[in-house]
Amino acid sequence: MRSIPISNPEKPLATIVILFNKERFTEMIQNIQSAQYGSIFILDQDNNTLASTASFHLSDILQVDELSDSDNMLVKGKGKDSLIISYTKSDVSKLKYVSIVRREIVMEKSEFTEKLMIASIILCLIFGGAVSVLLTWRNYNPVRNLIRIVQNGKIKNSYDRSGNEYQFIYEAIQDALQEKEKISLKLKQQSSVVRADFLQKLIKGKFGNISVHHNAFHALDMQFISGDFIVVLLSIEDKGKLISLGIGDDFEAKSKLPSLVITNVFEELLGQRYKNFVTAIDEKIVFLVNLQDPEAVDHVQELVHITEELQRFFGEYYNMILTVSISDAHTGIHGMQEAYQEAVEALEYKLIAGNGKIISFHSLKYNVRDYIYPLEKEQKLVNCIKSGEFEKGKQLLDDIIRSNFIDGTPTAEMTRYFMFDLASTIVKTVKEISAAEPVEKLFECETIAELQAEITNTLSSVCKRIQSKAGNRSYELSRSIIEFVNSHYGDVTLNVAMIAENLGITPSYMSKLFKEQTGETLPDYINKVRLEKAKVLLREEKLNISDAAVKVGYLNSNALIRSFKKYEGVTPGKYKE
């Protein structure tokens, strides 16, 4: 029964009555699956049983007072015979609903689920273990093969089976990477060597007609920014204090240090406007300078300024002496080769300019002619040495050198011939007078200035030794003989007896004395003086053989011809040609 409206139970308008069909209710309850295994009781507000599906009374199991006002659950009994009692109360109808089920019925599905979970876990463990073994075997095979490959390779340590495979592989990879880095470094070093060798052959013209876009340039990392080039040639005259060798130092490695340092500093000074490629030829550093904008500035003059800064830096900090030559700008591969030849030719000019200079090919002004070294001056220089006249000999030496370089210069080739000829005169004269002064250094001089200084030192030493004998009568007599011959060589009657008579000594004594002092016989000396004078007359004054013979004291041309053949190895006519 229920009064309506529900919201105002004090003044009900009507009462709804629902008749409860106990049989129908019982039938419906029994159709519920969960009720088939237990019993259900419906209690009213006073705990009286309104309906039940059980064949027993609720009071047989529990006291009604045990049911609290809220939803709850009770367990009665122990073990398999225990009962699980659950109940709930309706706030609307004020009825209580009690369900009683045997514990084994309630726990049947839980136990089944537990067994199913345990079986599933066991199956998962078995299946997972099998799969793990399979996957481990499958995945470890590559690791084992990798270890075998690594172990068969060239590695530092052998594999210990009790160790960590991955640590072994890690160490092997580390060793391989370090080895790779070393090999890469060596390849890089070899690459620079190959590039330098290629560049050396390229500028010497050994590759024929190739383009600046040839694949070889890309392979050697030689990308040009333009087709215009200048060659800068650098010679290290004095390495100064850049190299200081200690005990156990690698001489070969340290000897390359100056070139490496100079190259780095030069590239730094060039900056971004130029691209530089370097090699070494004949102990000279060759810089192939690629011009970015050939028409923008005077690149030769700018390179002169850059190399001046280079010279100043190494001279100030390392006491190094650098000689630099700079070619003109040229285009293409043939231009490289032409620029190199110009730089070589300009560098040879240091014979005249001296070491430590910057020589541009553009500034050279060659006087294309033979060098000037007349026989008359050569004879005078020889006489000055033999007579011990240092000041006169030095002045004559200075005049000979000045006359060759006062108005332009001979070519480098002619300059070398001149240096050799001048050095030969000094060496020959010193040997003739049996002087002990060392003269081998004369042929080691690299410049005219060095040769002039070395000859001056030799002149000074020889003349001092000769002058120290000035008080000796033998020296005075030999000097008098030389002066007499040089004054009377044109006299046909000049001979040993005539000279002895004029000097007031015996011919035999005079001949012996002269031989001791000069190292040659007096007749040979007279003939040599006459021949030197005849050479001047034949070549410079263009006299014929007969006239030249009479002027130098020979009776006829036959006498001159015989002397020429004896002392010079050729006839006067052949010499004149």
MISEVO-34201 format. One record per residue (C-alpha): residue number from 1; residue in one letter; x, y, z. Coordinates in nm, 3 decimals. Each point is the difference from the previous one (the first is absolute). Layout:
    n  res       px       py       pz
  NUM    A        X        Y        Z
...
REM end
This chain:
    n  res       px       py       pz
    1    M    0.000    0.000    0.000
    2    R    0.122    0.355   -0.082
    3    S   -0.167    0.339    0.055
    4    I    0.020    0.260   -0.269
    5    P    0.122    0.255   -0.048
    6    I    0.325   -0.133    0.142
    7    S    0.126    0.354    0.066
    8    N   -0.284    0.070    0.246
    9    P   -0.076   -0.314    0.197
   10    E   -0.191    0.199    0.268
   11    K   -0.286    0.081   -0.235
   12    P   -0.030   -0.296   -0.235
   13    L   -0.235    0.032   -0.286
   14    A   -0.003   -0.367   -0.074
   15    T    0.166   -0.329    0.088
   16    I    0.145   -0.242   -0.249
   17    V   -0.028   -0.365    0.099
   18    I    0.204   -0.266   -0.181
   19    L   -0.093   -0.355    0.075
   20    F    0.303   -0.220    0.053
   21    N   -0.018   -0.340   -0.168
   22    K    0.234   -0.212    0.201
   23    E    0.000   -0.296   -0.240
   24    R    0.066    0.222   -0.298
   25    F    0.279    0.177    0.184
   26    T    0.159   -0.327    0.105
   27    E   -0.013   -0.125   -0.356
   28    M    0.162    0.314   -0.130
   29    I    0.274   -0.009    0.262
   30    Q    0.080   -0.360   -0.074
   31    N    0.048    0.089   -0.365
   32    I    0.292    0.223    0.098
   33    Q    0.319   -0.206   -0.049
   34    S    0.168    0.124    0.315
   35    A   -0.306   -0.087    0.208
   36    Q    0.005   -0.360   -0.112
   37    Y    0.303   -0.065    0.217
   38    G   -0.125    0.183    0.313
   39    S   -0.297    0.142    0.184
   40    I   -0.161    0.346   -0.009
   41    F   -0.208    0.158    0.282
   42    I   -0.201    0.322   -0.014
   43    L   -0.062    0.155    0.340
   44    D   -0.230    0.279    0.093
   45    Q    0.073    0.294    0.223
   46    D   -0.052   -0.215    0.310
   47    N    0.229   -0.277   -0.133
   48    N   -0.290   -0.229   -0.074
   49    T    0.049   -0.227   -0.296
   50    L   -0.223    0.106   -0.285
   51    A    0.137   -0.244   -0.256
   52    S    0.267   -0.265   -0.022
   53    T    0.140   -0.256   -0.241
   54    A    0.148   -0.208    0.280
   55    S   -0.144   -0.303    0.167
   56    F    0.118    0.124    0.339
   57    H   -0.053    0.303    0.215
   58    L    0.248    0.286    0.011
   59    S    0.006   -0.018    0.378
   60    D    0.152   -0.348   -0.030
   61    I    0.317    0.156   -0.133
   62    L    0.032    0.342    0.159
   63    Q   -0.168    0.242    0.226
   64    V   -0.188    0.269   -0.184
   65    D    0.164    0.260    0.222
   66    E    0.334   -0.081   -0.164
   67    L   -0.119    0.173   -0.312
   68    S    0.108    0.361    0.019
   69    D   -0.162    0.295   -0.167
   70    S    0.259    0.025   -0.280
   71    D    0.110   -0.239   -0.269
   72    N    0.223   -0.264    0.137
   73    M    0.117   -0.359   -0.019
   74    L    0.027   -0.272    0.261
   75    V    0.167   -0.339    0.007
   76    K   -0.145   -0.277    0.210
   77    G    0.181   -0.320    0.065
   78    K    0.345   -0.122   -0.096
   79    G    0.158   -0.194   -0.282
   80    K   -0.199   -0.132   -0.288
   81    D   -0.331    0.014    0.197
   82    S    0.025    0.370    0.067
   83    L   -0.267    0.230   -0.135
   84    I    0.040    0.345   -0.152
   85    I   -0.289    0.226    0.095
   86    S   -0.042    0.325   -0.186
   87    Y   -0.283    0.241    0.059
   88    T   -0.120    0.344   -0.101
   89    K   -0.279    0.234    0.104
   90    S   -0.224    0.212   -0.219
   91    D   -0.044    0.357    0.115
   92    V   -0.322    0.025   -0.199
   93    S   -0.186   -0.314    0.095
   94    K    0.180   -0.050    0.332
   95    L    0.038   -0.367   -0.088
   96    K    0.310   -0.211    0.055
   97    Y    0.131   -0.247   -0.253
   98    V    0.219   -0.283    0.127
   99    S    0.197   -0.243   -0.216
  100    I    0.150   -0.315    0.148
  101    V    0.246   -0.202   -0.211
  102    R    0.237   -0.277    0.092
  103    R    0.365    0.115   -0.006
  104    E    0.108   -0.271   -0.242
  105    I   -0.262    0.122   -0.247
  106    V    0.120    0.360    0.025
  107    M    0.367   -0.090   -0.021
  108    E   -0.042   -0.255   -0.277
  109    K    0.059    0.250   -0.278
  110    S    0.270    0.177    0.196
  111    E    0.182   -0.327    0.057
  112    F   -0.050   -0.085   -0.366
  113    T    0.136    0.340   -0.098
  114    E    0.293   -0.047    0.240
  115    K    0.082   -0.339   -0.146
  116    L   -0.040    0.141   -0.348
  117    M    0.240    0.285    0.084
  118    I    0.255   -0.236    0.150
  119    A   -0.026   -0.225   -0.304
  120    S    0.033    0.303   -0.225
  121    I    0.307    0.123    0.187
  122    I    0.157   -0.346   -0.022
  123    L   -0.077   -0.017   -0.370
  124    C    0.135    0.353   -0.050
  125    L    0.316   -0.091    0.186
  126    I    0.046   -0.315   -0.207
  127    F   -0.085    0.173   -0.327
  128    G    0.195    0.316    0.093
  129    G    0.301   -0.204    0.104
  130    A   -0.010   -0.192   -0.328
  131    V   -0.040    0.320   -0.198
  132    S    0.279    0.168    0.204
  133    V    0.234   -0.292   -0.064
  134    L   -0.090    0.004   -0.368
  135    L    0.043    0.375   -0.032
  136    T    0.319   -0.003    0.209
  137    W    0.146   -0.273   -0.218
  138    R   -0.116    0.177   -0.312
  139    N    0.134    0.340    0.108
  140    Y    0.319   -0.127    0.159
  141    N    0.110   -0.178   -0.315
  142    P    0.080    0.333   -0.176
  143    V    0.180    0.118    0.313
  144    R    0.201   -0.322    0.009
  145    N    0.076    0.032   -0.370
  146    L    0.096    0.364    0.053
  147    I    0.235   -0.099    0.282
  148    R    0.151   -0.269   -0.222
  149    I    0.054    0.254   -0.279
  150    V    0.147    0.256    0.237
  151    Q    0.217   -0.263    0.167
  152    N    0.134   -0.117   -0.334
  153    G    0.087    0.360   -0.087
  154    K    0.299    0.197    0.118
  155    I   -0.100    0.101    0.351
  156    K    0.207    0.070    0.305
  157    N   -0.168   -0.242    0.248
  158    S   -0.139   -0.351   -0.041
  159    Y   -0.356   -0.085    0.107
  160    D   -0.058   -0.155    0.343
  161    R   -0.318   -0.215   -0.005
  162    S   -0.071    0.081    0.363
  163    G    0.005    0.373   -0.073
  164    N   -0.256    0.242   -0.135
  165    E   -0.045   -0.044   -0.374
  166    Y   -0.133    0.351   -0.046
  167    Q    0.293    0.149    0.188
  168    F    0.232   -0.199   -0.224
  169    I   -0.182    0.129   -0.311
  170    Y    0.003    0.354    0.141
  171    E    0.378   -0.013    0.056
  172    A    0.053   -0.152   -0.345
  173    I   -0.206    0.277   -0.162
  174    Q    0.191    0.263    0.200
  175    D    0.330   -0.146   -0.120
  176    A   -0.132   -0.009   -0.355
  177    L   -0.109    0.364    0.018
  178    Q    0.336    0.107    0.138
  179    E    0.173   -0.196   -0.274
  180    K   -0.230    0.160   -0.256
  181    E    0.089    0.345    0.135
  182    K    0.371   -0.078   -0.031
  183    I   -0.048   -0.130   -0.353
  184    S   -0.206    0.308   -0.090
  185    L    0.276    0.221    0.132
  186    K    0.259   -0.191   -0.200
  187    L   -0.218    0.020   -0.311
  188    K   -0.039    0.373    0.056
  189    Q    0.376    0.036    0.031
  190    Q    0.052   -0.213   -0.309
  191    S   -0.262    0.207   -0.179
  192    S    0.199    0.316    0.065
  193    V    0.315   -0.175   -0.123
  194    V   -0.176   -0.121   -0.316
  195    R   -0.147    0.348   -0.055
  196    A    0.343    0.160    0.042
  197    D    0.157   -0.251   -0.242
  198    F   -0.281    0.056   -0.252
  199    L    0.041    0.377    0.027
  200    Q    0.375   -0.032   -0.042
  201    K   -0.040   -0.194   -0.325
  202    L   -0.281    0.227   -0.113
  203    I    0.196    0.325    0.017
  204    K    0.298   -0.170   -0.161
  205    G   -0.219   -0.082   -0.301
  206    K    0.004   -0.381    0.029
  207    F   -0.376   -0.053   -0.049
  208    G   -0.036    0.144   -0.345
  209    N   -0.314    0.187   -0.102
  210    I   -0.262   -0.033    0.277
  211    S   -0.271    0.236    0.121
  212    V   -0.033    0.167    0.339
  213    H   -0.332   -0.190    0.027
  214    H    0.164   -0.341   -0.035
  215    N   -0.132   -0.274    0.233
  216    A    0.346   -0.039    0.156
  217    F   -0.035    0.342    0.164
  218    H   -0.330   -0.098    0.166
  219    A    0.143   -0.334    0.114
  220    L    0.291    0.181    0.169
  221    D   -0.223    0.273    0.148
  222    M    0.148    0.268   -0.225
  223    Q   -0.296    0.218   -0.092
  224    F    0.109    0.324   -0.165
  225    I   -0.190    0.327    0.051
  226    S    0.117    0.131   -0.339
  227    G    0.230   -0.088   -0.289
  228    D    0.268    0.260    0.090
  229    F    0.314   -0.083    0.195
  230    I    0.319    0.149    0.142
  231    V    0.292   -0.212    0.122
  232    V    0.188    0.110    0.311
  233    L    0.333   -0.176    0.050
  234    L    0.160    0.010    0.346
  235    S    0.353   -0.101    0.094
  236    I    0.101   -0.040    0.366
  237    E    0.356    0.135    0.015
  238    D    0.035   -0.024    0.378
  239    K   -0.238   -0.197    0.224
  240    G    0.098    0.210    0.300
  241    K   -0.120   -0.122    0.337
  242    L   -0.322   -0.166   -0.114
  243    I    0.166   -0.343    0.019
  244    S    0.174   -0.101    0.320
  245    L    0.101   -0.363   -0.004
  246    G    0.035   -0.189    0.324
  247    I    0.123   -0.348    0.080
  248    G   -0.230   -0.259   -0.155
  249    D   -0.192    0.251   -0.214
  250    D   -0.122   -0.104   -0.344
  251    F    0.214    0.207   -0.235
  252    E   -0.210   -0.077   -0.307
  253    A   -0.323    0.105    0.171
  254    K    0.152    0.317    0.144
  255    S    0.161    0.096   -0.330
  256    K   -0.350    0.020   -0.149
  257    L   -0.119    0.231    0.277
  258    P    0.115    0.331   -0.161
  259    S   -0.184   -0.078   -0.325
  260    L   -0.316   -0.094    0.190
  261    V    0.007    0.312    0.217
  262    I    0.077    0.229   -0.296
  263    T   -0.284   -0.156   -0.202
  264    N   -0.253    0.052    0.282
  265    V    0.106    0.362    0.060
  266    F   -0.002    0.077   -0.374
  267    E   -0.352   -0.143   -0.040
  268    E   -0.113    0.207    0.299
  269    L    0.143    0.316   -0.160
  270    L   -0.164   -0.079   -0.335
  271    G   -0.346    0.003    0.159
  272    Q   -0.320   -0.068   -0.194
  273    R    0.095    0.180   -0.322
  274    Y    0.240   -0.272   -0.110
  275    K    0.006   -0.377   -0.004
  276    N    0.339   -0.159    0.048
  277    F    0.149   -0.337   -0.096
  278    V    0.348   -0.092    0.118
  279    T    0.274   -0.245   -0.096
  280    A    0.378   -0.021    0.019
  281    I    0.244   -0.014   -0.292
  282    D    0.379   -0.011    0.035
  283    E   -0.019    0.099    0.370
  284    K   -0.206    0.306   -0.091
  285    I   -0.359    0.058    0.119
  286    V   -0.231    0.058   -0.297
  287    F   -0.330    0.181    0.061
  288    L   -0.253   -0.017   -0.284
  289    V   -0.222    0.299    0.080
  290    N   -0.346   -0.009   -0.163
  291    L   -0.138    0.352   -0.056
  292    Q   -0.364    0.068    0.085
  293    D   -0.040    0.324   -0.197
  294    P    0.292    0.039   -0.245
  295    E   -0.094    0.351   -0.117
  296    A   -0.086    0.154    0.338
  297    V    0.346    0.096    0.128
  298    D    0.369   -0.033   -0.078
  299    H    0.038   -0.350    0.144
  300    V    0.377   -0.008   -0.051
  301    Q    0.044    0.313    0.211
  302    E   -0.241   -0.131    0.262
  303    L    0.193   -0.328    0.022
  304    V    0.320    0.203    0.039
  305    H   -0.156    0.170    0.305
  306    I   -0.118   -0.337    0.138
  307    T    0.343   -0.161   -0.040
  308    E    0.164    0.306    0.158
  309    E   -0.219   -0.061    0.304
  310    L    0.097   -0.370   -0.012
  311    Q    0.371    0.087   -0.011
  312    R   -0.037    0.253    0.282
  313    F   -0.183   -0.249    0.224
  314    F    0.250   -0.285   -0.038
  315    G    0.298    0.234    0.007
  316    E   -0.114    0.168    0.321
  317    Y   -0.109   -0.307    0.196
  318    Y    0.216   -0.281   -0.144
  319    N    0.299    0.175   -0.164
  320    M   -0.084   -0.173   -0.327
  321    I    0.114    0.131   -0.337
  322    L   -0.250   -0.056   -0.282
  323    T    0.052    0.080   -0.368
  324    V   -0.322    0.035   -0.200
  325    S   -0.070    0.020   -0.372
  326    I   -0.341    0.084   -0.152
  327    S   -0.112   -0.068   -0.356
  328    D   -0.245    0.198   -0.208
  329    A   -0.366   -0.110   -0.017
  330    H   -0.083   -0.264   -0.263
  331    T   -0.309   -0.194   -0.108
  332    G   -0.063   -0.375   -0.028
  333    I    0.220   -0.304    0.045
  334    H    0.264    0.129   -0.241
  335    G   -0.015    0.326    0.192
  336    M    0.093   -0.189    0.320
  337    Q    0.305   -0.143   -0.172
  338    E    0.103    0.336   -0.145
  339    A   -0.047    0.167    0.339
  340    Y    0.222   -0.262    0.163
  341    Q    0.277    0.057   -0.256
  342    E   -0.021    0.374    0.062
  343    A    0.024   -0.052    0.377
  344    V    0.305   -0.226   -0.044
  345    E    0.166    0.254   -0.227
  346    A   -0.074    0.281    0.244
  347    L    0.137   -0.203    0.292
  348    E    0.328   -0.049   -0.186
  349    Y    0.035    0.377    0.005
  350    K    0.100   -0.034    0.367
  351    L    0.351   -0.064   -0.139
  352    I    0.010    0.375   -0.052
  353    A   -0.262    0.131    0.247
  354    G    0.116   -0.216    0.288
  355    N   -0.188   -0.212    0.252
  356    G   -0.302    0.118    0.196
  357    K   -0.152    0.200   -0.289
  358    I   -0.344   -0.001   -0.164
  359    I    0.043   -0.018   -0.377
  360    S   -0.293    0.034   -0.237
  361    F    0.046   -0.110   -0.360
  362    H   -0.167    0.319   -0.115
  363    S    0.276    0.211    0.157
  364    L    0.290   -0.180   -0.173
  365    K    0.189    0.188   -0.269
  366    Y    0.251   -0.226   -0.165
  367    N    0.282    0.132   -0.212
  368    V    0.038   -0.293   -0.235
  369    R    0.373   -0.009   -0.053
  370    D    0.312   -0.187    0.107
  371    Y    0.165    0.092    0.325
  372    I    0.293    0.243   -0.007
  373    Y    0.327   -0.144    0.125
  374    P    0.285    0.108   -0.230
  375    L    0.331   -0.185    0.007
  376    E    0.187    0.318    0.076
  377    K   -0.192    0.053    0.322
  378    E    0.037   -0.365    0.089
  379    Q    0.377    0.026   -0.042
  380    K    0.009    0.317    0.209
  381    L   -0.194   -0.178    0.275
  382    V    0.245   -0.291   -0.013
  383    N    0.295    0.238    0.019
  384    C   -0.153    0.181    0.298
  385    I   -0.036   -0.330    0.184
  386    K    0.353   -0.111   -0.080
  387    S    0.144    0.336    0.098
  388    G   -0.203    0.017    0.323
  389    E   -0.182    0.327   -0.089
  390    F   -0.328   -0.046    0.186
  391    E   -0.153    0.346   -0.043
  392    K    0.075    0.008   -0.370
  393    G   -0.128   -0.355   -0.044
  394    K   -0.319    0.071    0.197
  395    Q   -0.070    0.312   -0.205
  396    L    0.056   -0.194   -0.322
  397    L   -0.236   -0.278    0.122
  398    D   -0.269    0.254    0.085
  399    D    0.038    0.164   -0.343
  400    I   -0.033   -0.336   -0.179
  401    I   -0.322   -0.086    0.188
  402    R   -0.144    0.352   -0.031
  403    S    0.060    0.010   -0.376
  404    N   -0.221   -0.310   -0.041
  405    F   -0.296    0.115    0.210
  406    I   -0.003    0.381   -0.018
  407    D   -0.225    0.014   -0.308
  408    G   -0.240   -0.294    0.007
  409    T    0.134   -0.347    0.060
  410    P    0.098   -0.305   -0.200
  411    T   -0.238   -0.293    0.015
  412    A    0.023   -0.235    0.296
  413    E    0.183   -0.252   -0.216
  414    M    0.261    0.254   -0.107
  415    T    0.032    0.119    0.359
  416    R    0.082   -0.353    0.112
  417    Y    0.265   -0.024   -0.274
  418    F    0.143    0.329    0.115
  419    M    0.014   -0.113    0.363
  420    F    0.171   -0.324   -0.099
  421    D    0.252    0.183   -0.222
  422    L    0.083    0.252    0.273
  423    A    0.032   -0.271    0.267
  424    S    0.224   -0.204   -0.234
  425    T    0.237    0.294   -0.043
  426    I    0.046    0.032    0.377
  427    V    0.039   -0.374    0.054
  428    K    0.252   -0.036   -0.282
  429    T    0.208    0.296    0.123
  430    V    0.002   -0.118    0.362
  431    K    0.112   -0.346   -0.110
  432    E    0.276    0.149   -0.220
  433    I    0.156    0.191    0.288
  434    S   -0.035   -0.309    0.222
  435    A   -0.209    0.187    0.256
  436    A   -0.168   -0.202    0.276
  437    E   -0.326    0.200    0.005
  438    P   -0.317   -0.215   -0.043
  439    V   -0.172    0.089   -0.328
  440    E   -0.260   -0.276   -0.033
  441    K   -0.271    0.221    0.152
  442    L    0.016    0.228   -0.304
  443    F   -0.191   -0.258   -0.205
  444    E   -0.264   -0.038    0.273
  445    C   -0.112    0.364   -0.011
  446    E   -0.360    0.046   -0.109
  447    T   -0.003    0.373   -0.072
  448    I    0.230    0.263   -0.146
  449    A    0.013    0.172    0.339
  450    E    0.114   -0.321    0.170
  451    L    0.263   -0.061   -0.267
  452    Q    0.128    0.358    0.023
  453    A    0.031   -0.025    0.379
  454    E    0.173   -0.339   -0.018
  455    I    0.248    0.118   -0.267
  456    T    0.072    0.313    0.204
  457    N    0.078   -0.214    0.305
  458    T    0.228   -0.223   -0.207
  459    L    0.176    0.306   -0.152
  460    S    0.053    0.145    0.345
  461    S    0.144   -0.324    0.139
  462    V    0.230   -0.066   -0.299
  463    C    0.121    0.360   -0.023
  464    K    0.076    0.015    0.373
  465    R    0.207   -0.314   -0.028
  466    I    0.187    0.139   -0.303
  467    Q    0.051    0.340    0.164
  468    S    0.140   -0.168    0.308
  469    K    0.285   -0.104   -0.224
  470    A    0.048    0.354   -0.133
  471    G    0.328    0.036    0.187
  472    N    0.135   -0.308   -0.167
  473    R    0.237    0.078   -0.288
  474    S   -0.130   -0.301   -0.196
  475    Y   -0.353    0.140    0.011
  476    E    0.119    0.344   -0.110
  477    L    0.200   -0.148   -0.286
  478    S   -0.294   -0.213   -0.123
  479    R   -0.225    0.305    0.015
  480    S    0.255    0.201   -0.196
  481    I    0.015   -0.274   -0.261
  482    I   -0.381    0.000   -0.039
  483    E   -0.009    0.379   -0.034
  484    F    0.285   -0.007   -0.255
  485    V   -0.172   -0.267   -0.214
  486    N   -0.335    0.188    0.010
  487    S    0.180    0.316   -0.117
  488    H    0.223   -0.153   -0.274
  489    Y   -0.208   -0.290   -0.139
  490    G   -0.004    0.175   -0.342
  491    D    0.381    0.000   -0.021
  492    V    0.114   -0.277   -0.234
  493    T    0.326   -0.031    0.194
  494    L   -0.178   -0.071    0.329
  495    N    0.140   -0.319    0.151
  496    V    0.149   -0.138    0.322
  497    A    0.348    0.137   -0.069
  498    M   -0.128    0.352   -0.077
  499    I   -0.206    0.014    0.320
  500    A    0.287   -0.133    0.210
  501    E    0.234    0.258   -0.150
  502    N   -0.241    0.285    0.076
  503    L   -0.052   -0.120    0.359
  504    G    0.367   -0.072    0.057
  505    I   -0.024   -0.369    0.085
  506    T    0.098   -0.322   -0.172
  507    P   -0.254   -0.164   -0.235
  508    S    0.014   -0.336    0.182
  509    Y   -0.060    0.153    0.342
  510    M   -0.279    0.214   -0.132
  511    S   -0.174   -0.296   -0.168
  512    K    0.023   -0.209    0.317
  513    L   -0.123    0.286    0.218
  514    F   -0.296    0.073   -0.229
  515    K   -0.101   -0.366   -0.010
  516    E    0.003   -0.018    0.380
  517    Q   -0.206    0.314    0.042
  518    T   -0.261   -0.046   -0.273
  519    G   -0.010   -0.370   -0.068
  520    E    0.073    0.037   -0.374
  521    T    0.306    0.055   -0.221
  522    L    0.089    0.350   -0.122
  523    P   -0.024   -0.087   -0.374
  524    D   -0.348   -0.144    0.058
  525    Y   -0.103    0.316    0.181
  526    I    0.138    0.221   -0.281
  527    N   -0.191   -0.203   -0.261
  528    K   -0.323    0.011    0.204
  529    V    0.018    0.378    0.035
  530    R    0.062    0.038   -0.373
  531    L   -0.287   -0.237   -0.080
  532    E   -0.245    0.188    0.222
  533    K    0.093    0.324   -0.171
  534    A   -0.029   -0.166   -0.342
  535    K   -0.349   -0.126    0.082
  536    V   -0.111    0.355    0.070
  537    L    0.148    0.123   -0.328
  538    L   -0.156   -0.282   -0.201
  539    R   -0.352    0.016    0.141
  540    E   -0.050    0.357    0.110
  541    E    0.222    0.197   -0.235
  542    K   -0.055   -0.244   -0.288
  543    L    0.370   -0.007   -0.103
  544    N    0.127   -0.271   -0.227
  545    I    0.231   -0.271    0.134
  546    S    0.321    0.152   -0.140
  547    D   -0.061    0.347    0.141
  548    A   -0.105   -0.141    0.337
  549    A    0.313   -0.219    0.014
  550    V    0.232    0.299   -0.057
  551    K   -0.182    0.217    0.258
  552    V    0.039   -0.259    0.278
  553    G    0.372   -0.068   -0.070
  554    Y    0.001   -0.301   -0.234
  555    L    0.230    0.003   -0.305
  556    N   -0.278   -0.121   -0.231
  557    S   -0.341   -0.160   -0.009
  558    N    0.142   -0.352    0.013
  559    A    0.140    0.060    0.348
  560    L   -0.341    0.124    0.115
  561    I   -0.173   -0.301   -0.156
  562    R    0.237   -0.242    0.176
  563    S   -0.061    0.168    0.337
  564    F   -0.377   -0.004   -0.056
  565    K    0.003   -0.371   -0.076
  566    K    0.220   -0.074    0.301
  567    Y   -0.185    0.202    0.265
  568    E   -0.353    0.031   -0.140
  569    G   -0.039   -0.316   -0.208
  570    V   -0.129    0.191   -0.306
  571    T    0.146    0.221   -0.272
  572    P   -0.040    0.382    0.014
  573    G   -0.229   -0.015   -0.303
  574    K   -0.230   -0.250    0.169
  575    Y   -0.002    0.206    0.319
  576    K   -0.083    0.314   -0.195
  577    E   -0.303   -0.172   -0.157
REM end
